[in-house]
């Protein structure tokens, strides 16, 4: 699941319209539509607002948000998947 899909899911489960959530986040409805369709990314600070609105863990939303940023970096790279594997190994090494 992407961050956009999760935001849409949370919004729909709460019965909230896009315009209502957009107003709470102080963004345009069109921008929120693009966020939900994974064409745009919210600011990191908006994740805290979302976690409070929908009573979900901030860390879960942040994980999806970061995954989206990583994917955007590697999606058009020929060696993107291989680079992601190397980065994962480096992260494991650093955490030890």
C-alpha positions in Angstrom: 0.0 0.0 0.0 1.2 3.5 -0.8 0.9 6.6 1.3 -1.7 7.9 -1.1 -3.8 4.8 -0.9 -3.6 4.8 2.9 -4.7 8.4 3.1 -7.7 7.7 0.8 -8.6 4.6 2.8 -8.5 6.5 6.1 -10.5 9.4 4.6 -13.2 7.1 3.1 -13.4 4.9 6.3 -14.1 8.1 8.3 -16.8 9.2 5.8 -14.8 12.4 5.1 -15.0 14.1 1.7 -11.8 15.2 0.0 -12.6 18.8 0.4 -13.0 18.4 4.2 -9.6 16.7 4.6 -8.0 19.2 2.2 -9.3 22.0 4.4 -8.0 20.4 7.6 -4.6 20.1 5.9 -4.8 23.6 4.4 -4.2 22.3 0.9 -6.3 22.4 -2.2 -8.7 19.6 -3.0 -7.0 19.0 -6.4 -3.7 18.6 -4.6 -5.2 16.1 -2.2 -6.6 14.2 -5.2 -3.1 14.0 -6.6 -1.7 12.8 -3.3 -4.3 10.1 -3.1 -3.3 9.0 -6.6 0.4 9.1 -5.8 1.1 11.9 -8.1 2.2 14.3 -5.4 3.6 13.9 -1.9 2.4 15.7 1.2 4.9 17.6 3.4 6.3 15.5 6.2 4.7 17.7 8.8 1.3 16.9 7.4 1.7 13.3 8.6 1.3 14.3 12.2 -1.9 16.1 11.4 -3.2 13.0 9.6 -2.2 10.7 12.5 -4.1 12.9 14.9 -7.2 13.2 12.6 -7.5 9.5 12.0 -6.0 8.3 15.3 -3.3 6.1 13.6 0.3 5.7 14.4 2.5 8.5 13.0 5.3 6.0 12.4 3.1 3.9 10.1 2.3 6.9 7.9 5.9 8.1 8.0 7.1 4.6 6.8 4.8 4.8 3.8 5.8 8.4 3.1 9.5 7.5 3.2 8.9 4.4 1.0 7.2 6.7 -1.6 10.2 9.1 -1.6 12.7 6.1 -2.0 10.6 4.7 -4.9 10.5 8.1 -6.6 14.3 8.2 -6.5 14.8 4.7 -8.0 11.7 4.1 -10.3 13.4 5.2 -13.5 16.9 3.9 -12.8 18.1 0.8 -14.6 19.9 -0.4 -11.5 17.3 0.9 -9.0 16.2 -2.4 -7.5 19.8 -3.5 -7.2 20.7 -0.2 -5.5 17.8 -0.6 -3.1 19.1 -4.0 -2.1 22.6 -2.6 -1.5 21.1 0.3 0.5 19.2 -2.2 2.6 22.4 -4.1 3.4 24.2 -0.9 4.3 21.3 0.1 6.6 21.6 -3.3 8.3 25.3 -2.9 8.8 25.0 0.6 10.2 22.3 -0.5 12.8 24.5 -3.3 14.2 
